[in-house]
Amino acid sequence: MSVALYSRYTFCTAQKDEDGRLYLSRREPYRYRNLADNRVHRVAQGDTLQSLAARYFAGMPRPAGLYWVIADFQPDPIIDPTIALVPGSHVFIPSVRTVLERVFAEARRYEENV
């Protein structure tokens, strides 16, 4: 079965352990970079990673499903996306260009240090 378009598992591979059980390889996140087209969002009451992804990635397929891109992109990555965002805090948002050209770049499959 193929991985869905824009899945966080795009660059994982299926591997077998010593007992023959299949598992996915480690997913290397695209971490924060200080890029000119980053946005900084001031968290308002009720904001979630899913709502921010839906807002900022609106032109992409399943935009709310890209919440993990925002979680990975923080200087201090958000490990648990179910924890509420703190109103008044700031969240860094990568541009759609960054998501398309860097996060999902085919060249990432071959990079040692992403």
Phi and psi restraints in degrees (value plus and minus 20) as a CYANA .aco file:
   2 SER   PHI    -102.0   -62.0
   2 SER   PSI     136.0   176.0
   3 VAL   PHI     -97.8   -57.8
   3 VAL   PSI     120.0   160.0
   4 ALA   PHI     -83.5   -43.5
   4 ALA   PSI     130.9   170.9
   5 LEU   PHI     -77.8   -37.8
   5 LEU   PSI     113.4   153.4
   6 TYR   PHI      43.4    83.4
   6 TYR   PSI      11.7    51.7
   7 SER   PHI    -102.5   -62.5
   7 SER   PSI     129.2   169.2
   8 ARG   PHI     -89.0   -49.0
   8 ARG   PSI     -29.5    10.5
   9 TYR   PHI    -119.9   -79.9
   9 TYR   PSI      -8.3    31.7
  10 THR   PHI     -71.3   -31.3
  10 THR   PSI     -61.4   -21.4
  11 PHE   PHI    -121.6   -81.6
  11 PHE   PSI      -8.0    32.0
  12 CYS   PHI    -105.3   -65.3
  12 CYS   PSI     135.5   175.5
  13 THR   PHI    -144.2  -104.2
  13 THR   PSI     132.5   172.5
  14 ALA   PHI    -100.4   -60.4
  14 ALA   PSI     111.1   151.1
  15 GLN   PHI    -154.2  -114.2
  15 GLN   PSI     141.2   181.2
  16 LYS   PHI    -131.2   -91.2
  16 LYS   PSI     121.2   161.2
  17 ASP   PHI    -106.0   -66.0
  17 ASP   PSI    -196.4  -156.4
  18 GLU   PHI     -85.5   -45.5
  18 GLU   PSI     -37.6     2.4
  19 ASP   PHI    -116.0   -76.0
  19 ASP   PSI     -15.5    24.5
  20 GLY   PHI      65.4   105.4
  20 GLY   PSI     -12.9    27.1
  21 ARG   PHI    -102.2   -62.2
  21 ARG   PSI     118.8   158.8
  22 LEU   PHI    -101.5   -61.5
  22 LEU   PSI     123.2   163.2
  23 TYR   PHI    -169.5  -129.5
  23 TYR   PSI     142.5   182.5
  24 LEU   PHI    -109.1   -69.1
  24 LEU   PSI     121.9   161.9
  25 SER   PHI     -85.5   -45.5
  25 SER   PSI     145.3   185.3
  26 ARG   PHI     -82.3   -42.3
  26 ARG   PSI     119.1   159.1
  27 ARG   PHI    -112.4   -72.4
  27 ARG   PSI     101.2   141.2
  28 GLU   PHI    -109.8   -69.8
  28 GLU   PSI      90.3   130.3
  29 PRO   PHI     -90.5   -50.5
  29 PRO   PSI     133.7   173.7
  30 TYR   PHI    -106.8   -66.8
  30 TYR   PSI      84.4   124.4
  31 ARG   PHI    -102.7   -62.7
  31 ARG   PSI     150.0   190.0
  32 TYR   PHI     -75.4   -35.4
  32 TYR   PSI     118.9   158.9
  33 ARG   PHI    -158.7  -118.7
  33 ARG   PSI     123.2   163.2
  34 ASN   PHI    -102.3   -62.3
  34 ASN   PSI      74.7   114.7
  35 LEU   PHI    -131.1   -91.1
  35 LEU   PSI     129.8   169.8
  36 ALA   PHI     -81.5   -41.5
  36 ALA   PSI     -50.5   -10.5
  37 ASP   PHI    -119.1   -79.1
  37 ASP   PSI      -6.5    33.5
  38 ASN   PHI     -83.2   -43.2
  38 ASN   PSI     132.7   172.7
  39 ARG   PHI    -137.0   -97.0
  39 ARG   PSI     132.9   172.9
  40 VAL   PHI    -137.1   -97.1
  40 VAL   PSI     101.6   141.6
  41 HIS   PHI    -127.2   -87.2
  41 HIS   PSI     107.8   147.8
  42 ARG   PHI    -106.6   -66.6
  42 ARG   PSI      99.6   139.6
  43 VAL   PHI     -86.3   -46.3
  43 VAL   PSI     109.8   149.8
  44 ALA   PHI    -125.7   -85.7
  44 ALA   PSI     141.4   181.4
  45 GLN   PHI     -74.7   -34.7
  45 GLN   PSI     109.6   149.6
  46 GLY   PHI      72.2   112.2
  46 GLY   PSI     -30.7     9.3
  47 ASP   PHI     -85.0   -45.0
  47 ASP   PSI     120.0   160.0
  48 THR   PHI    -150.0  -110.0
  48 THR   PSI     145.2   185.2
  49 LEU   PHI     -80.0   -40.0
  49 LEU   PSI     -57.5   -17.5
  50 GLN   PHI     -86.1   -46.1
  50 GLN   PSI     -62.2   -22.2
  51 SER   PHI     -88.9   -48.9
  51 SER   PSI     -55.7   -15.7
  52 LEU   PHI     -87.5   -47.5
  52 LEU   PSI     -62.2   -22.2
  53 ALA   PHI     -82.3   -42.3
  53 ALA   PSI     -63.4   -23.4
  54 ALA   PHI     -81.2   -41.2
  54 ALA   PSI     -56.9   -16.9
  55 ARG   PHI     -93.3   -53.3
  55 ARG   PSI     -70.1   -30.1
  56 TYR   PHI    -105.5   -65.5
  56 TYR   PSI     -41.1    -1.1
  57 PHE   PHI    -132.8   -92.8
  57 PHE   PSI      10.0    50.0
  58 ALA   PHI     -73.4   -33.4
  58 ALA   PSI     -53.2   -13.2
  59 GLY   PHI    -101.1   -61.1
  59 GLY   PSI     -23.8    16.2
  60 MET   PHI    -116.1   -76.1
  60 MET   PSI     137.0   177.0
  61 PRO   PHI     -84.0   -44.0
  61 PRO   PSI     118.4   158.4
  62 ARG   PHI      28.0    68.0
  62 ARG   PSI      35.2    75.2
  63 PRO   PHI     -78.6   -38.6
  63 PRO   PSI     -59.6   -19.6
  64 ALA   PHI     -84.0   -44.0
  64 ALA   PSI     -45.9    -5.9
  65 GLY   PHI     -90.3   -50.3
  65 GLY   PSI     -29.0    11.0
  66 LEU   PHI    -113.5   -73.5
  66 LEU   PSI       0.0    40.0
  67 TYR   PHI     -74.5   -34.5
  67 TYR   PSI     -53.9   -13.9
  68 TRP   PHI     -86.4   -46.4
  68 TRP   PSI     -46.4    -6.4
  69 VAL   PHI     -83.6   -43.6
  69 VAL   PSI     -64.5   -24.5
  70 ILE   PHI     -86.0   -46.0
  70 ILE   PSI     -63.0   -23.0
  71 ALA   PHI     -79.3   -39.3
  71 ALA   PSI     -64.1   -24.1
  72 ASP   PHI     -88.7   -48.7
  72 ASP   PSI     -49.4    -9.4
  73 PHE   PHI    -102.2   -62.2
  73 PHE   PSI     -21.7    18.3
  74 GLN   PHI     -96.6   -56.6
  74 GLN   PSI     127.6   167.6
  75 PRO   PHI     -75.0   -35.0
  75 PRO   PSI     -55.3   -15.3
  76 ASP   PHI    -136.3   -96.3
  76 ASP   PSI      71.9   111.9
  77 PRO   PHI     -70.8   -30.8
  77 PRO   PSI     125.8   165.8
  78 ILE   PHI    -104.6   -64.6
  78 ILE   PSI      92.4   132.4
  79 ILE   PHI    -100.0   -60.0
  79 ILE   PSI     -60.2   -20.2
  80 ASP   PHI    -132.1   -92.1
  80 ASP   PSI      80.3   120.3
  81 PRO   PHI     -90.3   -50.3
  81 PRO   PSI     -25.2    14.8
  82 THR   PHI    -107.1   -67.1
  82 THR   PSI     -32.0     8.0
  83 ILE   PHI     -94.6   -54.6
  83 ILE   PSI     115.6   155.6
  84 ALA   PHI     -83.5   -43.5
  84 ALA   PSI     120.8   160.8
  85 LEU   PHI     -94.0   -54.0
  85 LEU   PSI     125.2   165.2
  86 VAL   PHI    -107.4   -67.4
  86 VAL   PSI      98.4   138.4
  87 PRO   PHI     -75.5   -35.5
  87 PRO   PSI     117.1   157.1
  88 GLY   PHI      73.0   113.0
  88 GLY   PSI     -38.0     2.0
  89 SER   PHI     -97.1   -57.1
  89 SER   PSI     149.8   189.8
  90 HIS   PHI    -134.0   -94.0
  90 HIS   PSI     119.9   159.9
  91 VAL   PHI    -142.7  -102.7
  91 VAL   PSI     110.8   150.8
  92 PHE   PHI    -105.5   -65.5
  92 PHE   PSI     113.8   153.8
  93 ILE   PHI    -139.1   -99.1
  93 ILE   PSI     100.8   140.8
  94 PRO   PHI     -93.5   -53.5
  94 PRO   PSI     132.8   172.8
  95 SER   PHI     -91.4   -51.4
  95 SER   PSI     141.9   181.9
  96 VAL   PHI     -79.7   -39.7
  96 VAL   PSI     -57.6   -17.6
  97 ARG   PHI     -78.7   -38.7
  97 ARG   PSI     -65.4   -25.4
  98 THR   PHI     -81.6   -41.6
  98 THR   PSI     -63.2   -23.2
  99 VAL   PHI     -80.7   -40.7
  99 VAL   PSI     -67.6   -27.6
 100 LEU   PHI     -93.5   -53.5
 100 LEU   PSI     -64.1   -24.1
 101 GLU   PHI    -108.7   -68.7
 101 GLU   PSI     -40.1    -0.1
 102 ARG   PHI    -140.5  -100.5
 102 ARG   PSI     -71.7   -31.7
 103 VAL   PHI     -83.2   -43.2
 103 VAL   PSI     -64.4   -24.4
 104 PHE   PHI    -123.7   -83.7
 104 PHE   PSI       1.3    41.3
 105 ALA   PHI     -87.8   -47.8
 105 ALA   PSI     112.6   152.6
 106 GLU   PHI     -79.1   -39.1
 106 GLU   PSI     -51.1   -11.1
 107 ALA   PHI     -81.6   -41.6
 107 ALA   PSI     -43.1    -3.1
 108 ARG   PHI     -81.3   -41.3
 108 ARG   PSI     -45.8    -5.8
 109 ARG   PHI     -80.0   -40.0
 109 ARG   PSI     -46.3    -6.3
 110 TYR   PHI    -129.9   -89.9
 110 TYR   PSI     -19.7    20.3
 111 GLU   PHI    -102.5   -62.5
 111 GLU   PSI     119.2   159.2
 112 GLU   PHI     -94.8   -54.8
 112 GLU   PSI     -73.2   -33.2
 113 ASN   PHI    -137.7   -97.7
 113 ASN   PSI      85.4   125.4
